[in-house]
Amino acid sequence: IELKIEHLVSKEEYDQGLAVLRDAMAANPNHHHFKTLEAQLLFYKGDLDGARAKFDDCVRSGTANSETYRARALFLQHTGDHETAVNQYSQALETDSENASIYVGRGEALLMTRRSNQAVEDLDKALAINGHPEHGDNSALIIRALHLRAMALEVDGNTAGALQDYALILELVAAEKTKVLRTMKDLAAESSKDERQFYFFEAHMKSGLLCTKRRDFAGA
């Protein structure tokens, strides 16, 4: 069910996703994760009032878990309520204290509420949990954490620390680009036509002219 809904969301077919979800909820009305997912789908659809009501219902009914609080925090950040978002991330961490993405989210919310020192602490924790970039972890979450930490350090007047994080981001992006190019080259080697297409993409990637349309929301 969740994979089917994820596929529909990727195509921005939110009404169909909600229909599939509500059929599943009718068969299993006590599934707490479905209630959180319904709130998220309403949020993605742009029904902010509906999403807020569903998130509030999850909390009132006692079915909220760390994912509910994290999703609700993301929703609150979108609406500009960063202070309450900090509280929701804190609630999520009470039962999921090793989740790097929650620390990144709270770090961002803290930064938006002008608590840059606390933001740096949370982002340090996220980076410690998710692996050190110098050890080769090139995930989008690492890049996002480094970017937020660089901004927080900049606010604190720590220019040297901010520049160091920005440099790490450039290294990670370059490493990701190299891996993508290598994969493309391996795939393109199957035919001369594909190989010509690969060199077209390679030239554009190296010149910085090729960009992706999609963005990773949790992500960077």
Order of alpha helices (4+ residues) and beta strands (2+ residues): alpha-alpha-alpha-alpha-alpha-alpha-alpha-alpha-alpha-alpha-alpha
